[in-house]
Amino acid sequence: MINEQFEKEKEKITPNNGFNLVGIDYFGDPEGQLYLIEHFDMYQDALDAKKNRTNPDEYLVLYKGAGGEYLSR
């Protein structure tokens, strides 16, 4: 159930265009674990921003694929 809620959160915060860098609040409510850090037009900019964070594993880059699927890295 928790994974299902997390996937719904990812869908809600994934942009239709571009890339969102989001943080993960592991101790937060399952319906509010993700929070927006910054939106980027280019994937490389979002990936660089994630890599420059203190703990890159606590952040995701969210985006929609060509087929409309919700992707993260």
C-alpha positions as CSV (number, residue, x, y, z in Angstrom):
1,M,0.0,0.0,0.0
2,I,2.8,2.4,0.8
3,N,4.5,1.8,-2.6
4,E,1.1,2.5,-4.3
5,Q,0.8,5.8,-2.4
6,F,4.4,6.8,-3.3
7,E,3.7,6.1,-7.0
8,K,0.6,8.3,-6.8
9,E,2.7,11.0,-5.3
10,K,5.3,10.7,-8.1
11,E,2.5,11.0,-10.7
12,K,1.1,14.2,-9.0
13,I,4.4,16.0,-8.9
14,T,5.7,14.9,-12.4
15,P,5.6,17.8,-14.9
16,N,3.9,17.4,-18.3
17,N,7.0,19.1,-19.8
18,G,10.5,19.4,-18.5
19,F,12.0,17.8,-15.4
20,N,11.3,18.3,-11.7
21,L,14.0,17.8,-9.0
22,V,12.1,16.6,-5.9
23,G,13.2,15.8,-2.4
24,I,12.1,12.8,-0.4
25,D,10.9,13.2,3.2
26,Y,11.2,9.7,4.4
27,F,9.6,10.6,7.7
28,G,6.7,12.5,6.3
29,D,3.1,11.4,5.6
30,P,3.1,8.8,2.7
31,E,0.8,11.3,0.8
32,G,3.3,14.1,1.2
33,Q,6.8,12.5,1.0
34,L,7.8,14.3,-2.2
35,Y,8.4,18.0,-2.4
36,L,9.4,20.2,-5.3
37,I,12.9,21.6,-5.2
38,E,13.2,23.1,-8.7
39,H,11.8,22.7,-12.3
40,F,14.2,22.4,-15.2
41,D,13.7,22.5,-19.0
42,M,16.7,20.3,-19.7
43,Y,17.4,16.8,-18.2
44,Q,21.1,17.4,-17.8
45,D,20.5,20.5,-15.7
46,A,18.2,18.6,-13.4
47,L,20.6,15.7,-13.2
48,D,23.5,18.1,-12.4
49,A,21.5,19.8,-9.7
50,K,20.7,16.4,-8.1
51,K,24.4,15.4,-8.2
52,N,25.4,18.7,-6.5
53,R,23.1,18.0,-3.5
54,T,24.7,16.8,-0.2
55,N,22.9,13.4,-0.3
56,P,21.9,12.8,-4.0
57,D,20.1,9.6,-3.1
58,E,17.5,11.6,-1.2
59,Y,16.4,13.3,-4.4
60,L,14.6,12.2,-7.7
61,V,14.4,13.7,-11.1
62,L,10.8,13.2,-12.3
63,Y,9.6,13.4,-15.9
64,K,7.2,12.0,-18.4
65,G,8.4,9.6,-21.1
66,A,7.5,9.8,-24.8
67,G,4.7,7.4,-24.2
68,G,3.3,9.4,-21.3
69,E,4.7,7.0,-18.6
70,Y,6.0,8.5,-15.3
71,L,9.7,8.1,-15.1
72,S,12.3,8.9,-12.3
73,R,16.0,8.8,-11.9
